[in-house]
Amino acid sequence: MTLRLADPAWLLAILFVPALVWLRYRHSRLPAVYYSSSRDLADLPMSLRAHVYRLLPLIYAGALLAVVIAATRPQKPLGTRVVRSKAIDIVLVMDTSTSMRAEDMEEKGKRLSRIEAAKRVARDFIRRRPYDRIALIAFAAMPYTMAPLTLDHDWLVTRIEQLRTGMLEDATAIGDALGSALNRLRSSKAKSKVVILLTDGVNNAGTLDPRLAAELASSLGVKVYTVGVGTRGWAPYPIRDSWGNIRYVPQPVEIDEALLRDIAGTTGGRYFRATDIRTMKQAYAEIDRLEKTQLKVKYYTKYAELFPWALAGALLLLVAEKILSLTVAVRIP
């Protein structure tokens, strides 16, 4: 813990402390009773009163020093607040329609569903962007805000873990999802605003046309990166039979790549096709590389004032000096 003085110029007042002590006790050496010679008294032991009387100037000086210290306003740091500027506001928009259950993503020989692969890659992406505010929107037939723009990335990752296919009415409303993301960014004052929209389907629901949403994004200065997820051709889709066993049926992969390219192109973003988890990671890594900005960090420290303690100490010393001068060390002429 490092203390600081808010008004250190008051330290110069210490130079006047000796003079003030001298003025207060300048008559203390004047004897009240005169003797022809004091040599016979030199060997007498000093009384308690004499010892205390000698301490009075020191106590008074300590009180004055405490007043000076209080005037300098000593402060103790309570904590430091970090303010970062020129970061980016990002909205992750993730498709949770039932087609995201298709298990055509593979990592290290293990087959994953599209939704699980997307969640893994999104978690890694968030951890690489510690200074950016990030929001999360799930969508199917309608969008749903899982997390507003936040710097609490631990909580955000928890919300990503809660994403499930079928959590919303089944369909794919790309335009409405993008519109919801723009609504989150509408009041943002960030230098750069980005939407990353991941889907595996075709727009077939909602009221907002995706291309109109892209034009709105462009007018708001929002850059949209689109990611089409799914292998080419057919993908294994898990279903549970009447016996409770899971079997896989082939499902055609239908991604409106032309629409996703148009959305990205209109807003100055890029379209990526992720046919497996490796290419999905590459897509997010490329977005991470493209969306870099200069970061300015300012530190603001909050301090607690300690001068009341110094004043309290000065008051106690003055009271002690006065009590002692009127009792134990009282002068009797």
C-alpha positions in Angstrom: 0.0 0.0 0.0 1.4 3.4 -1.1 0.2 6.5 0.7 0.2 9.9 -1.1 -0.1 13.5 0.0 -2.8 15.5 -1.8 -1.3 18.9 -0.7 2.4 18.3 0.1 3.2 22.0 0.1 1.9 22.1 3.7 5.0 20.2 4.7 6.8 23.6 4.7 4.8 24.5 7.8 7.1 22.0 9.7 9.7 24.7 9.6 7.6 26.9 12.0 7.0 24.1 14.5 10.2 24.8 16.6 9.4 28.5 16.8 5.8 27.9 18.0 7.1 25.4 20.6 9.6 28.0 21.8 7.0 30.8 22.0 4.8 28.6 24.1 7.5 27.4 26.5 9.9 30.4 26.4 9.3 31.1 30.1 9.6 27.6 31.3 13.2 28.0 32.4 12.6 31.1 34.4 12.8 30.1 38.1 10.0 31.0 40.4 12.2 31.1 43.5 15.7 32.4 43.5 18.6 30.7 45.3 22.1 32.1 45.8 23.5 28.9 44.3 21.9 25.8 42.7 25.0 23.6 42.8 23.9 21.8 45.9 20.7 20.8 44.1 22.4 19.3 41.1 22.7 15.8 42.6 19.1 15.6 43.7 17.0 13.0 41.8 14.5 14.4 39.3 10.9 14.1 40.4 8.1 12.6 38.2 6.8 16.2 37.8 10.1 17.3 36.4 10.2 14.4 33.9 6.7 15.1 32.7 7.3 18.8 32.5 10.2 18.2 30.1 7.9 16.1 27.9 5.4 18.8 27.5 7.2 20.6 24.7 7.6 17.3 22.8 3.9 16.5 23.2 3.0 20.0 21.9 5.4 19.6 19.0 3.9 16.3 18.2 0.4 17.8 18.1 1.6 20.6 15.8 3.2 18.0 13.5 0.0 16.0 13.4 -1.9 19.2 12.4 0.6 19.8 9.5 0.2 16.2 8.4 -3.6 16.6 8.4 -3.2 19.7 6.2 -1.2 17.7 3.6 -4.3 15.4 3.3 -2.7 11.9 3.4 -4.6 9.4 1.3 -4.7 5.6 1.1 -5.5 3.9 -2.2 -8.7 1.8 -2.1 -8.4 0.3 -5.6 -7.7 1.1 -9.2 -10.3 1.3 -11.9 -9.1 0.6 -15.4 -10.8 2.5 -18.3 -10.1 1.2 -21.8 -10.9 3.1 -24.9 -11.0 2.2 -28.6 -12.2 -1.3 -27.9 -14.8 -3.1 -30.1 -18.4 -3.9 -29.4 -19.2 -7.4 -30.8 -22.5 -9.3 -31.1 -22.3 -13.0 -31.6 -25.5 -14.2 -33.4 -25.8 -18.0 -33.3 -28.4 -20.2 -35.1 -30.0 -22.7 -32.7 -32.5 -24.3 -35.1 -32.8 -28.0 -34.9 -30.7 -28.4 -38.1 -27.7 -27.4 -35.9 -27.9 -30.9 -34.4 -26.3 -32.4 -37.5 -23.0 -34.0 -36.6 -20.8 -33.1 -39.5 -18.1 -31.3 -37.5 -15.1 -33.3 -36.6 -12.1 -32.7 -34.3 -9.4 -35.2 -33.6 -11.4 -38.0 -34.9 -14.4 -37.2 -32.8 -17.7 -36.2 -34.4 -19.4 -33.1 -33.0 -22.8 -31.4 -33.7 -22.7 -28.0 -35.4 -24.0 -26.3 -32.2 -21.3 -27.9 -30.0 -18.6 -27.0 -32.4 -19.9 -23.4 -32.7 -20.0 -23.1 -28.9 -16.4 -24.3 -28.5 -15.1 -21.9 -31.1 -17.1 -19.0 -29.7 -15.6 -19.6 -26.2 -12.1 -19.5 -27.6 -12.9 -16.3 -29.6 -14.2 -14.6 -26.4 -11.1 -15.4 -24.5 -8.9 -13.8 -27.1 -10.9 -10.5 -26.8 -10.6 -9.6 -23.1 -11.1 -5.9 -23.6 -14.1 -6.0 -25.9 -17.7 -5.9 -24.9 -19.5 -8.9 -26.4 -23.2 -9.8 -26.6 -24.8 -13.1 -27.5 -28.0 -13.6 -29.4 -29.6 -17.0 -30.2 -32.1 -17.3 -33.0 -34.3 -19.7 -34.8 -37.8 -18.6 -35.8 -37.1 -15.5 -33.6 -34.1 -13.9 -31.9 -33.5 -14.1 -28.2 -30.8 -12.1 -26.3 -28.8 -14.5 -24.2 -26.5 -11.7 -23.0 -26.3 -8.0 -23.6 -23.0 -6.3 -24.3 -20.7 -7.1 -21.4 -17.1 -7.3 -20.2 -18.0 -10.1 -17.9 -16.7 -12.8 -20.2 -16.9 -15.6 -17.6 -20.7 -15.0 -17.4 -20.9 -14.8 -21.2 -19.2 -18.2 -21.6 -21.7 -19.6 -19.1 -24.5 -18.3 -21.3 -22.9 -19.9 -24.3 -22.9 -23.2 -22.5 -26.6 -22.9 -22.1 -27.3 -22.7 -25.8 -29.4 -25.6 -27.0 -31.0 -26.5 -30.3 -34.8 -26.4 -30.1 -34.8 -23.8 -27.3 -36.8 -21.5 -29.7 -39.5 -22.2 -32.2 -37.9 -24.0 -35.2 -37.1 -22.0 -38.3 -34.4 -19.6 -39.5 -35.1 -15.9 -39.2 -31.7 -14.4 -40.3 -33.1 -10.9 -40.9 -34.8 -10.6 -37.5 -31.6 -12.0 -35.8 -29.5 -9.4 -37.5 -32.0 -6.7 -36.7 -31.8 -7.7 -33.0 -28.0 -7.4 -33.1 -28.3 -3.9 -34.6 -30.6 -2.9 -31.8 -28.0 -4.0 -29.3 -25.4 -1.8 -31.1 -27.6 1.2 -31.8 -26.5 3.2 -28.8 -22.9 1.9 -28.8 -20.1 4.5 -28.7 -17.4 2.1 -29.6 -15.0 3.0 -32.4 -15.8 -0.3 -34.2 -19.0 -2.3 -34.1 -19.1 -5.9 -35.4 -21.7 -8.7 -35.8 -20.6 -12.3 -36.3 -23.6 -14.2 -37.6 -23.4 -18.0 -37.8 -26.1 -20.1 -39.5 -26.5 -23.4 -41.3 -29.7 -22.7 -43.2 -31.8 -20.5 -45.4 -33.9 -17.5 -44.3 -37.4 -18.8 -44.0 -39.0 -16.9 -41.2 -39.3 -13.4 -39.6 -40.5 -10.1 -40.8 -37.2 -8.2 -41.6 -35.6 -8.9 -44.9 -32.0 -9.9 -44.4 -30.7 -7.6 -47.2 -32.6 -4.7 -45.8 -31.1 -5.5 -42.3 -27.6 -5.5 -44.0 -28.3 -2.0 -45.4 -29.4 -0.8 -42.0 -26.1 -2.2 -40.5 -24.1 -0.4 -43.1 -25.9 2.9 -42.3 -25.1 2.4 -38.6 -21.4 1.7 -39.3 -21.8 -2.0 -38.3 -19.6 -4.6 -40.0 -21.2 -8.0 -40.4 -19.1 -11.2 -40.7 -21.2 -14.2 -41.8 -20.3 -17.9 -41.2 -22.0 -20.7 -43.0 -21.6 -23.9 -41.1 -22.0 -27.4 -42.5 -20.3 -29.9 -44.7 -21.1 -30.1 -48.4 -23.7 -32.4 -49.7 -25.3 -34.5 -47.0 -24.8 -34.5 -43.2 -25.6 -37.1 -40.6 -28.5 -36.1 -38.5 -29.3 -37.9 -35.2 -32.8 -39.1 -34.5 -34.1 -41.3 -31.7 -36.1 -44.4 -32.8 -39.1 -45.9 -31.0 -36.7 -48.0 -28.9 -34.9 -45.0 -27.6 -31.8 -45.7 -29.7 -30.0 -42.9 -31.6 -29.5 -43.5 -35.3 -28.3 -41.2 -38.1 -30.2 -40.2 -41.2 -28.7 -38.2 -44.1 -29.8 -34.6 -44.2 -29.2 -32.3 -47.1 -27.0 -29.2 -46.3 -28.8 -26.1 -47.5 -27.0 -22.8 -46.8 -27.9 -19.6 -48.6 -24.3 -18.6 -49.3 -25.4 -16.0 -51.8 -27.4 -14.2 -49.1 -24.6 -14.5 -46.5 -22.1 -13.1 -49.0 -24.4 -10.2 -49.8 -24.9 -9.3 -46.1 -21.1 -9.4 -45.5 -20.3 -7.5 -48.7 -22.9 -4.7 -48.0 -21.5 -4.0 -44.6 -17.8 -4.3 -45.4 -17.4 -7.7 -43.7 -16.5 -11.1 -45.1 -18.2 -14.5 -45.6 -16.6 -17.7 -44.4 -17.7 -21.3 -45.0 -17.0 -23.7 -42.2 -17.2 -27.3 -43.3 -15.6 -28.6 -40.2 -14.3 -27.4 -36.8 -10.9 -26.6 -38.2 -12.3 -24.2 -40.9 -14.7 -22.8 -38.3 -11.7 -22.0 -36.0 -9.9 -20.5 -39.0 -12.9 -18.3 -39.8 -13.0 -16.9 -36.2 -9.2 -16.5 -36.1 -9.3 -14.5 -39.3 -12.1 -12.3 -37.8 -10.0 -11.9 -34.7 -7.0 -10.8 -36.8 -9.1 -8.4 -38.9 -10.8 -6.7 -36.0 -7.8 -5.3 -34.1 -7.7 -1.7 -32.9 -5.4 0.5 -30.9 -6.1 0.2 -27.2 -5.6 3.0 -24.8 -5.7 2.2 -21.1 -6.2 4.7 -18.3 -5.9 4.0 -14.7 -8.0 5.8 -12.1 -7.3 5.2 -8.4 -9.8 5.9 -5.7 -8.3 7.2 -2.4 -9.6 7.3 1.2 -8.8 10.5 3.1 -6.7 9.9 6.3 -6.5 13.5 7.6 -9.3 12.9 10.1 -7.1 10.4 11.9 -4.2 12.9 11.9 -6.5 15.6 13.3 -7.8 13.2 16.0 -4.2 12.5 16.9 -3.4 16.2 17.2 -6.4 16.7 19.4 -5.5 13.9 21.7 -2.0 15.2 22.1 -3.2 18.7 22.8 -5.7 17.4 25.4 -2.9 15.3 27.0 -0.6 18.3 27.1 -3.2 20.5 28.7 -4.2 17.9 31.3 -0.6 17.2 32.2 0.3 20.9 32.5 -2.7 21.4 34.9 -2.0 18.3 37.0 1.2 16.4 37.2 3.4 19.1 35.6 1.6 22.1 37.0 3.9 25.1 37.8 3.8 26.4 41.3 5.5 29.8 41.6 
